[in-house]
Amino acid sequence: MNDALMYFLKVNVAIALFYLFFRLAFYNDTFWKTRRFYLIFSILLSVVYPFISFTGWLEKQEPMQTIVLDYVQLQEVALTPQPTSILTVENILLAVYALVSAVLLVKMLVQLISILRWKWKGDKQLLQGIEIISVKENITPFSFFNMIFINPTLHNEHDTKQILTHELTHARQMHSVDVMVSELTTIVCWINPAAWLLKREIRHNLEFLADSKVVESGFDSKDYQYHLLELSYQTPEIKLGNKFNVAPLKKRITMMNQQKTNKAGILKYSLIVPLALALILSSNAQSIVNSTKKALSAAKSVVVNNKKETQKPVTVITPNEQPVKQELTAAIQNTNPTTQQSDDKKIYTVVESMPQFPGGEKALLKYISQHVQYPADAHKNGVQGSVVVRFTVNESGKVENAVIVRGLYPSIDAEGLKVVSSLPDFIPGEQNGKKVAVYYSLPLQFAIDGGIPSIAGTLNGAAFKSSVVTSQTIKYDGEAPLFVVDGKEVTESDFKAIKPENIQSINTLKKEEAIKVYGDKGKNSVVLITMKK
């Protein structure tokens, strides 16, 4: 699944879980300041928790290993290339989703422009460091960050004091930050009902805080509640502001008259910790599954026809389940799959300083390409595919314990083991300043293209390919191909006399292309050899 889509799903699932938890545990209490923290924290944590990782510790836990290994065995093992098109259902749905988000964003920007326009037109004065803006329009009083908008001609002195006390609370406590966060959340996650419900709860809780401050300031609660009812007929024009008469008034009045929740009840907010840890754990588990699936791919054989123009499906042949599970467990635990080892004999998969071949990876790949051979019987029988060899570079740098993780054909398996076992000593790997043993896995792909066998592989992410051309392996329909060395045609016996270390590159021309260039002499394909200067 696309990483961006997976991230989006994780965020929306977290928002839904946090809202459900809020409704179950905190909905009717009076810890409004704590609730404000919970509501905003739930959104922020939903956004960042997919990036929190402790997979290093998690991978070592045995229950997680069992879950992961069972999960990866259920994955699909056959892949077929599909035609690509811009007008796919996925792209259409993505465009529709983006269009709705864009409409909501434009709507929010229009609201911001309206607020700025009123600020420029209104009369301004400062009250306790807050900017009071008097407007002539018939609006409901509201605040936005450190600005309060009011039409003083619509309210008597007593009501104005209540309104200013209410809106000053919004301004001083920066409630507009909460409003903007919730607004942006619904723009991005508009398809998620929990995002809209969470936004509503944020707005209501801010009003509970402001109402509580008015009552604490000495205003009669009944008089204040009647004042709210008197303004309930007015329709708020600006959705982004913290308005004086935000609905539902019934809920606000109920909260003002409700008995305060026992202080011990605030302890239940600590339950957010295990909920957050559960979300982070699930996110890390998915990361481990992804990395384990990559490890599994190293223990699978891919049999493909190298002729790119055929566009045949790629079939993945899965090895027996038990050896694969042993190999994957070793990769996760950094231990040998067949023998339990003590800490001082641990064999690592990844270390701080990986083992190095003398001369670097180029020298290593050159060595492998010069010493690996395509077995004649496998070529004669048309056997092609991948063999995976795993070996250990021990604390002294010696290559040992080479084993076939996934075999293909007896002679090909033997060739893979022979080449790996003949590797010279490495510079050993180090972990915490100590030389340690490290696992290596070497997939070798044996392929036949136009009658010319080749061997390709990867080691530590670096790739090599070697065309194997010998008098025993190169035949095309029973006839030898035409050999061309540095542009000159040579006989097969001349070719045999060439030392492999003097060859810079080998390319082949298939029958049709060879005939176009060399005529009938190219009917059995052409081998082009470029010598080192």
C-alpha positions, 0 to 999 in steps of 0.5 A: 500500500502507498506510504502516504495512504497508509499514513492517512489511514493511521491518522484517521483511525487514531482520531476516531479512537480518541473521540470514542475514548472521549465520549466513553470516559470524559464527556460529562465531567467538568475538568474543562482545562484538562479536556482542552489539553486532551482534545488538542493532544489527541489531534497532534498525537494522531498526526505524529505517532506514525513517525514514532519508532522503537522497532529495534526493541520491539523486534526482539520480543518473542510474541511480536516475532510469532505474530510477524512470521505468521502474518508474512506467510499469508501474503500474496506470492504471485505478481502480474504486471498491470497496465497503467493509466491515469484515469484509474478509479484510485486517481478519480477518487483522490481527485474528488477528495482533494476537490472537497478539501480545496472547497473547505479550505477556500471557505476558511480563507473567505472567513479569514478575509471577512475578519480582516476586513472588519478589523480594517474598517472598525474602530479600535481600542485596547482593553487589558492588552486585547484589541476591541474592534467596534463594528457597525454591522449587526453581528454576534460578538466574537473573538479571534486570537487577540481581537474582540469584535462587537457592535456596542450599540446593540448591547447595554452596559451590563450585557457588554461587561458580560460579553467582554468578560466571556470574550476576554477569556477566549482571547487571553487563553488563545482559544483561537489556536484550538479552533484553527487546529480543529478547522484544519483537521476537518479540511484534511480529514473531512471524510472522517465523521470523528474529525467533525465530532472532535471539532464540535467538542473542542468548540463546546469545551472552549465555551464551557471555559469562558462561561465558567470564567464569567460566573467566577467573575461575580456575574449572576449565573441566572442573569447570564443564562437569560442573556445567552437566550436573548441572543440565541436568535442571532445567526453567527456570521463567522465560523472561525471566531469564538462566539458569545452565543454558540449553540447548543445553549442547553448544554452550556447552561447544563454545564454551568449548573452541574456539580463539579466533578470530584477532583479524584476523577481527573486521574482517569485522564491518565488512561490516554497513556496506554491508548497512545502506546497502543497506537504507537505499538500498532504502527511499529508492528506494521513497520516490522511486518514491512521489513520482515517481508523484505527479509522474506523476499531474500529467501524466495526464488524468482524465476523469470524469462530475461527477455523483456519484450515477452512481458510474462508474469513474474512467479515467486516460488515460496520455499517450505514454510518451516525453513523460511520461518527459521531464517526470518526468526534468525534475521529478527533475533540476530541468532543462528536459526538452527543452534541457540547461541550465547551472547558472546557468540551472537551473529548479527544481521546489521552492525554499526560497521559492516564487514568490508571486502579488501579493495571495497565492493567493486573488488568483491563483485569483480571477484564473484563475476570472475569466479562464478560459472554457469554449470553446463548441465543446467545450461543444457537443460535450460534451468534458470532462476535464483539461488540464495546463499547465506554465509557468515563473516566471522570475527576474524573476517573469514567466510564460513558456514555457507548454506543454501537458503533457497536452492534451485538445481543441484549443480547451480546450488553447488556453484553458489556454495563454491564461489562463496566458500572461496571468498578471501578474508573480509575486514570483520564487522564491528558492533560497539567497538568489538569485532563480531560475526555478521550474516550475509545473504547473496542471491544469484540469478542464473539466466539464459538470454538468446542462448548466452547464459549470465549470472546476476546478483546483489550483495549489500545492495550492490549489483553485478552481472557476469556473462559466462562464455566458455566453449562448453556453455555457449551453443545456439541450436547446436552451433557456435555463435560468431565471436567478435573481439574489439570489432574483429571476427575471431574463431572459437579457438581464438576466443578460448585463448582469451583470459577472462581477466583481460575482458572488459565487457561481453554483449550479445546480439540476438539472432534477428539483430545479428543477421541485420549487422553480420548477415548469415554469419550472425544466424547463430547470434553474435558475441561481442567482446571488448578487451581491457586497454 
